[in-house]
């Protein structure tokens, strides 16, 4: 019985509260239409925005350990890419240097092959005249040979066992005509083993050979012989 009475009382109060709320809403509506507009106090908007930001859900932050691992992996990949690029560039530079070395070596070999062909053609030409040189004085053991290609006006000279001279001195080869003064055919110094090979183009008009000789002269050579004979044609 008491429970039933309490329920009825609550229902009545609820009805009264509902009616009172309706009246208050009506009064507020009339008030809103009759009161002149007014700006809200300063700072209200800022406080509301701050509250909204505080209440808004934040992005979930990645754990520090996982973030550091991702950064480390990213940096490692970038470093690896840079290393690959550097090795590629260095590899290309090394290949270019190797290519330059090989091309230079090929050029040298081609020049040597061409020289050997020229020498072979000179030695086997029927127009080649052979002049033998014998050692003189202190160089009695020295010897040499001149292969004279008269058609091409070229001397191919081989010297053996002729001691090397100091830098202030030079060996000078002479073409001695039957008439007139000797003509210089070039200067040289021998290798450490006393050998030398020369390929000399003669001046025009040197056809009438009386003798060929090698003298020792002050470097870099003279226009006429003045020193001792080292080699003389036989």
JOFENKA-V59327 format. One record per backbone hydrogen bond with DSSP energy under -1.0 kcal/mol. NH is the residue of the N-H (numbers start at 1). CO is the residue of the C=O. E is the energy in kcal/mol with one decimal. If there is no record, write none. Layout:
# JOFENKA-V59327
{{NH	CO	E} {NH	CO	E}}
This chain:
# JOFENKA-V59327
{{5	1	-2.1} {6	2	-2.2} {7	3	-1.7} {8	4	-2.0} {9	5	-2.2} {10	6	-2.0} {11	7	-2.0} {12	8	-2.2} {13	9	-2.4} {14	10	-2.2} {15	11	-2.1} {16	12	-2.5} {17	13	-2.8} {18	14	-2.2} {19	15	-2.2} {20	16	-2.6} {21	17	-2.3} {22	18	-2.1} {23	19	-2.1} {24	20	-2.4} {25	21	-2.5} {26	22	-2.0} {27	23	-2.5} {28	24	-2.6} {29	25	-2.0} {30	26	-2.2} {31	27	-2.6} {32	28	-2.4} {33	29	-1.4} {34	30	-1.6} {35	31	-2.4} {44	41	-1.7} {47	43	-2.4} {48	44	-2.6} {49	45	-2.6} {50	46	-2.4} {51	47	-2.4} {52	48	-2.4} {53	49	-2.6} {54	50	-2.3} {55	51	-2.3} {56	52	-1.9} {67	63	-2.5} {68	64	-2.5} {69	65	-1.9} {70	66	-2.2} {71	67	-2.4} {72	68	-2.7} {73	69	-2.6} {74	70	-2.6} {75	71	-2.6} {76	72	-2.5} {77	73	-2.5} {78	74	-2.2} {79	75	-2.8} {80	76	-2.7} {81	77	-2.3} {82	78	-2.3} {83	79	-2.7} {84	80	-2.5} {85	81	-2.3} {86	82	-2.8} {87	83	-2.9} {88	84	-2.4} {89	85	-2.8} {90	86	-3.2} {91	87	-2.9} {92	88	-2.5} {93	89	-2.7} {94	90	-3.1} {95	91	-2.5} {96	92	-2.6} {97	93	-2.8} {98	94	-2.8} {99	95	-2.8} {100	96	-2.6} {101	97	-2.6} {102	98	-2.7} {103	99	-2.8} {104	100	-2.5} {105	101	-2.5} {106	102	-2.8} {107	103	-2.3} {108	104	-2.2} {109	105	-2.6} {110	106	-2.8} {111	107	-2.2} {112	108	-2.4} {113	109	-2.8} {114	110	-2.5} {115	111	-2.3} {116	112	-2.7} {117	113	-2.3} {118	114	-2.2} {119	115	-2.8} {120	116	-2.8} {121	117	-2.5} {122	118	-2.3} {123	119	-2.8} {124	120	-2.0} {128	125	-1.5} {129	148	-2.7} {131	146	-3.0} {133	144	-3.2} {134	232	-2.9} {135	142	-1.5} {136	230	-2.0} {139	136	-2.3} {140	137	-1.0} {142	139	-1.7} {143	160	-2.1} {144	133	-2.2} {145	158	-2.4} {146	131	-3.4} {147	156	-2.9} {148	129	-3.6} {149	154	-2.9} {150	127	-1.0} {150	148	-1.2} {154	149	-2.1} {155	200	-3.3} {156	147	-2.2} {157	198	-2.5} {158	145	-2.6} {159	196	-2.6} {160	143	-2.8} {162	194	-2.3} {169	166	-1.8} {170	217	-3.0} {171	188	-2.4} {172	215	-2.6} {173	186	-2.8} {174	213	-3.2} {175	183	-3.1} {176	211	-2.8} {178	208	-1.5} {183	175	-2.7} {185	173	-3.3} {188	171	-2.5} {191	195	-2.7} {194	191	-2.0} {196	159	-1.9} {198	157	-2.5} {200	155	-3.1} {202	153	-2.8} {206	203	-1.3} {207	205	-1.5} {209	207	-1.2} {210	176	-3.0} {211	176	-2.1} {213	174	-1.7} {214	231	-2.6} {215	172	-2.4} {216	228	-2.0} {217	170	-3.1} {219	168	-2.4} {221	218	-2.2} {230	214	-3.5} {231	214	-1.7} {232	134	-1.9} {233	212	-2.4} {234	132	-2.3}}
